[in-house]
Amino acid sequence: MRLLLVSDTHLPKRAKRLPDELLDELPRADAVVHAGDWVDTATLDLLEHRSRRLIGVYGNNDGPELRARLPEVAYAELGGLRFGVVHETGSAQGREARCAARFPDLDVLVFGHSHIPWDTTAPGGLRLLNPGSPTDRRRQPYCTYMTAEAAAGTLTEVTLHRLPRR
């Protein structure tokens, strides 16, 4: 199962549209995971329409319309793995232990908020993934998103994709 992981799209404030490279991934993905801060409902509508399966949550910058359509935390089984999706996980210091305690039944937690790509494994095995942002690099050298493969209870091919500077 091919996964497309994205967060913090912040449209149309940080960019006018999603990058073509990201849109080109949609037909190849069995599931799209968005970890919040959509900002506009048009992006949610687009991904719902063009994705085979969409798992998303709202973020701190998402207003009432998005909060009415999305949960704060989402759960899904993908490729035999238990996934969770949340926007904020708190500071980087202590993140692994904090998330492992909060989500003891998960294999993978996808999160956003910082716009900083993250890929670590907590003691006990919880994999933490932040795909960064495809539209707002903040203090990072590139805008980013992730892809991964999930099958038979194993996550492989986790790849951070750097987008060309606009």
C-alpha beads as a LAMMPS data file, in Angstrom:
LAMMPS data file: protein, C-alpha beads

166 atoms
165 bonds

1 atom types
1 bond types

-500.0 500.0 xlo xhi
-500.0 500.0 ylo yhi
-500.0 500.0 zlo zhi

Masses

1 110.0

Atoms # bond

1 1 1 0.000 0.000 0.000
2 1 1 1.535 3.295 -1.120
3 1 1 1.043 6.220 1.252
4 1 1 1.324 9.945 0.639
5 1 1 1.964 11.939 3.828
6 1 1 1.420 15.696 3.913
7 1 1 0.775 18.423 6.452
8 1 1 0.592 22.177 6.871
9 1 1 -0.597 23.096 3.394
10 1 1 -1.829 26.522 4.611
11 1 1 -3.623 27.353 1.365
12 1 1 -4.079 29.990 0.073
13 1 1 -2.018 31.911 2.638
14 1 1 1.399 30.279 2.089
15 1 1 0.881 29.320 -1.561
16 1 1 -1.867 29.660 -4.145
17 1 1 -2.041 25.906 -4.873
18 1 1 -0.466 22.581 -4.059
19 1 1 2.771 21.887 -5.954
20 1 1 2.445 19.856 -9.151
21 1 1 4.933 17.273 -7.825
22 1 1 2.608 16.567 -4.901
23 1 1 -0.505 16.479 -7.080
24 1 1 1.264 13.996 -9.386
25 1 1 1.603 11.607 -6.418
26 1 1 -2.155 11.458 -5.766
27 1 1 -3.050 8.827 -8.396
28 1 1 -0.173 6.610 -7.194
29 1 1 -1.246 6.704 -3.529
30 1 1 -3.567 4.124 -2.028
31 1 1 -4.066 6.475 0.920
32 1 1 -3.325 10.141 1.558
33 1 1 -2.662 11.236 5.133
34 1 1 -2.928 14.959 5.976
35 1 1 -1.846 16.042 9.466
36 1 1 -3.708 19.354 9.625
37 1 1 -3.445 23.065 8.975
38 1 1 -5.286 22.928 5.679
39 1 1 -6.611 26.485 6.263
40 1 1 -9.099 26.298 3.368
41 1 1 -11.857 23.804 2.631
42 1 1 -10.976 23.793 -1.078
43 1 1 -7.829 21.759 -0.349
44 1 1 -9.846 19.241 1.651
45 1 1 -12.382 19.028 -1.189
46 1 1 -9.591 18.536 -3.740
47 1 1 -7.904 15.742 -1.788
48 1 1 -11.228 14.042 -1.004
49 1 1 -12.102 14.076 -4.695
50 1 1 -8.693 12.961 -6.041
51 1 1 -7.611 10.457 -3.370
52 1 1 -8.577 6.803 -3.172
53 1 1 -8.651 7.177 0.598
54 1 1 -8.054 10.299 2.688
55 1 1 -7.254 10.336 6.391
56 1 1 -6.994 13.828 7.829
57 1 1 -7.225 15.913 10.970
58 1 1 -7.643 19.595 11.695
59 1 1 -4.820 21.795 12.926
60 1 1 -4.543 24.905 15.052
61 1 1 -4.992 27.195 12.009
62 1 1 -8.138 25.441 10.787
63 1 1 -11.438 27.197 11.351
64 1 1 -14.938 25.973 12.189
65 1 1 -15.743 24.612 8.706
66 1 1 -12.732 22.291 8.703
67 1 1 -13.206 21.353 12.353
68 1 1 -16.781 20.332 11.538
69 1 1 -15.528 17.947 8.840
70 1 1 -12.342 16.567 10.413
71 1 1 -11.397 15.029 13.770
72 1 1 -8.627 16.239 16.064
73 1 1 -7.101 12.734 16.011
74 1 1 -7.679 10.103 13.319
75 1 1 -6.956 6.383 13.356
76 1 1 -6.656 3.914 10.483
77 1 1 -5.254 0.500 9.726
78 1 1 -3.065 0.679 6.639
79 1 1 -1.071 -2.264 5.342
80 1 1 -1.473 -4.133 8.605
81 1 1 -0.191 -1.205 10.691
82 1 1 -2.120 0.894 13.214
83 1 1 -1.754 4.552 12.215
84 1 1 -2.685 7.648 14.134
85 1 1 -2.753 11.199 12.818
86 1 1 -2.601 14.349 14.945
87 1 1 -1.513 17.895 14.242
88 1 1 0.464 18.867 17.330
89 1 1 2.751 16.736 19.513
90 1 1 4.445 19.446 21.569
91 1 1 8.134 20.299 21.698
92 1 1 10.788 18.140 20.063
93 1 1 12.415 17.417 23.410
94 1 1 10.777 14.316 24.876
95 1 1 8.501 13.833 21.856
96 1 1 9.106 10.089 21.470
97 1 1 8.328 9.225 25.092
98 1 1 5.365 11.609 25.245
99 1 1 3.788 10.219 22.056
100 1 1 4.452 6.597 23.006
101 1 1 2.634 7.213 26.304
102 1 1 -0.271 9.029 24.621
103 1 1 -0.651 6.513 21.764
104 1 1 0.374 3.117 23.190
105 1 1 -1.646 1.082 20.676
106 1 1 -0.191 2.631 17.504
107 1 1 2.589 1.513 15.190
108 1 1 2.929 4.840 13.344
109 1 1 2.009 8.409 14.299
110 1 1 1.894 11.063 11.570
111 1 1 1.967 14.647 12.834
112 1 1 2.593 18.186 11.623
113 1 1 2.605 21.710 13.040
114 1 1 6.350 22.456 13.081
115 1 1 6.905 22.264 9.289
116 1 1 10.096 20.386 10.230
117 1 1 10.444 16.880 8.761
118 1 1 10.802 14.211 11.440
119 1 1 11.401 10.459 11.323
120 1 1 12.220 8.698 14.574
121 1 1 11.223 5.592 16.469
122 1 1 10.277 5.745 20.143
123 1 1 11.360 3.097 22.618
124 1 1 8.734 0.416 22.250
125 1 1 8.598 0.832 18.472
126 1 1 6.220 3.750 17.724
127 1 1 7.382 5.370 14.477
128 1 1 6.905 9.155 14.407
129 1 1 6.686 10.875 11.016
130 1 1 6.286 14.552 10.177
131 1 1 6.287 15.212 6.416
132 1 1 7.036 18.931 6.828
133 1 1 5.111 21.313 4.587
134 1 1 4.830 21.320 0.782
135 1 1 4.032 25.049 0.740
136 1 1 5.806 26.754 3.652
137 1 1 9.376 25.758 4.445
138 1 1 9.748 28.185 7.353
139 1 1 13.302 27.660 8.645
140 1 1 13.888 24.584 6.477
141 1 1 15.881 24.605 3.247
142 1 1 13.039 22.978 1.257
143 1 1 9.303 22.448 1.223
144 1 1 8.652 18.726 1.699
145 1 1 6.247 15.796 1.809
146 1 1 6.716 12.051 2.392
147 1 1 5.805 8.791 0.726
148 1 1 5.962 5.313 2.241
149 1 1 4.950 1.706 1.649
150 1 1 2.928 -0.247 4.217
151 1 1 2.401 -3.979 3.786
152 1 1 2.112 -7.038 6.008
153 1 1 2.588 -4.960 9.142
154 1 1 5.823 -3.341 7.961
155 1 1 6.550 0.261 6.957
156 1 1 9.204 0.593 4.256
157 1 1 10.419 3.025 1.624
158 1 1 9.816 6.056 3.853
159 1 1 11.047 8.871 1.620
160 1 1 11.226 12.583 2.282
161 1 1 10.668 14.461 -0.969
162 1 1 12.213 17.903 -1.330
163 1 1 10.334 20.236 -3.613
164 1 1 12.131 22.689 -5.893
165 1 1 12.294 26.225 -4.614
166 1 1 9.643 28.451 -6.138

Bonds

1 1 1 2
2 1 2 3
3 1 3 4
4 1 4 5
5 1 5 6
6 1 6 7
7 1 7 8
8 1 8 9
9 1 9 10
10 1 10 11
11 1 11 12
12 1 12 13
13 1 13 14
14 1 14 15
15 1 15 16
16 1 16 17
17 1 17 18
18 1 18 19
19 1 19 20
20 1 20 21
21 1 21 22
22 1 22 23
23 1 23 24
24 1 24 25
25 1 25 26
26 1 26 27
27 1 27 28
28 1 28 29
29 1 29 30
30 1 30 31
31 1 31 32
32 1 32 33
33 1 33 34
34 1 34 35
35 1 35 36
36 1 36 37
37 1 37 38
38 1 38 39
39 1 39 40
40 1 40 41
41 1 41 42
42 1 42 43
43 1 43 44
44 1 44 45
45 1 45 46
46 1 46 47
47 1 47 48
48 1 48 49
49 1 49 50
50 1 50 51
51 1 51 52
52 1 52 53
53 1 53 54
54 1 54 55
55 1 55 56
56 1 56 57
57 1 57 58
58 1 58 59
59 1 59 60
60 1 60 61
61 1 61 62
62 1 62 63
63 1 63 64
64 1 64 65
65 1 65 66
66 1 66 67
67 1 67 68
68 1 68 69
69 1 69 70
70 1 70 71
71 1 71 72
72 1 72 73
73 1 73 74
74 1 74 75
75 1 75 76
76 1 76 77
77 1 77 78
78 1 78 79
79 1 79 80
80 1 80 81
81 1 81 82
82 1 82 83
83 1 83 84
84 1 84 85
85 1 85 86
86 1 86 87
87 1 87 88
88 1 88 89
89 1 89 90
90 1 90 91
91 1 91 92
92 1 92 93
93 1 93 94
94 1 94 95
95 1 95 96
96 1 96 97
97 1 97 98
98 1 98 99
99 1 99 100
100 1 100 101
101 1 101 102
102 1 102 103
103 1 103 104
104 1 104 105
105 1 105 106
106 1 106 107
107 1 107 108
108 1 108 109
109 1 109 110
110 1 110 111
111 1 111 112
112 1 112 113
113 1 113 114
114 1 114 115
115 1 115 116
116 1 116 117
117 1 117 118
118 1 118 119
119 1 119 120
120 1 120 121
121 1 121 122
122 1 122 123
123 1 123 124
124 1 124 125
125 1 125 126
126 1 126 127
127 1 127 128
128 1 128 129
129 1 129 130
130 1 130 131
131 1 131 132
132 1 132 133
133 1 133 134
134 1 134 135
135 1 135 136
136 1 136 137
137 1 137 138
138 1 138 139
139 1 139 140
140 1 140 141
141 1 141 142
142 1 142 143
143 1 143 144
144 1 144 145
145 1 145 146
146 1 146 147
147 1 147 148
148 1 148 149
149 1 149 150
150 1 150 151
151 1 151 152
152 1 152 153
153 1 153 154
154 1 154 155
155 1 155 156
156 1 156 157
157 1 157 158
158 1 158 159
159 1 159 160
160 1 160 161
161 1 161 162
162 1 162 163
163 1 163 164
164 1 164 165
165 1 165 166
